[in-house]
Amino acid sequence: MVWNLARTYIPTDLPVAQQTARRLNSHAGKLRRYRVEVKDNKVRLEWCVLP
């Protein structure tokens, strides 16, 4: 599985990050996976499109 290089750094607000991740995850098309990581007062959001 290859994670997209696209990453979004936003101020630490986990509920917003998770909501954004769910919105990405529920997009039409290929199944997407996501992970949310909190580091240095920022939230890193990564997602991938499965083949």
N, C-alpha and C positions, 0 to 999 in steps of 0.2 A: 504494500500500500504506500502510495506516494502522497505526502502532504503538500498542498499548494504552498508556494512561496509567499503568497499574499497573506500578510498578517496585519491585524488592526490593533494598534495600541490606543487605548482610551483610558481616561482616569479610572481609578479603581471604583467600580460600581458593579459588583458581581451580578446582581439581578438583571441589569441592563445587558451585560455581556451574555448572560445565559439566554435572555430573550432574543438577542440578535442571533445567537448561535441556533436557537430553535427555528427562527425565521429562515435562516440559511438552510437548515436541515429539512424544512418542510417544503422547500422549493420544488417545483415540478421538474421532472427529469430524473437523472441518475440519483441514486441514493447517496446522500452526503453524510460524512461523519465529521464531528468537530471535537475539539478539546479546548478548554479554557484554563489558562495558567496565570496565576497572580504572582508578579515579581516586581520588586522595586517600586511599589505603589502604582503599578500599571497592570492592566489586564491584557494578556496576549491571547488573541483568538485565532485559532488555526482551523482550517477545514479542508476536506479533500472530496473529490468526486470519484466514486468507485467506478471502475471500468465495467 
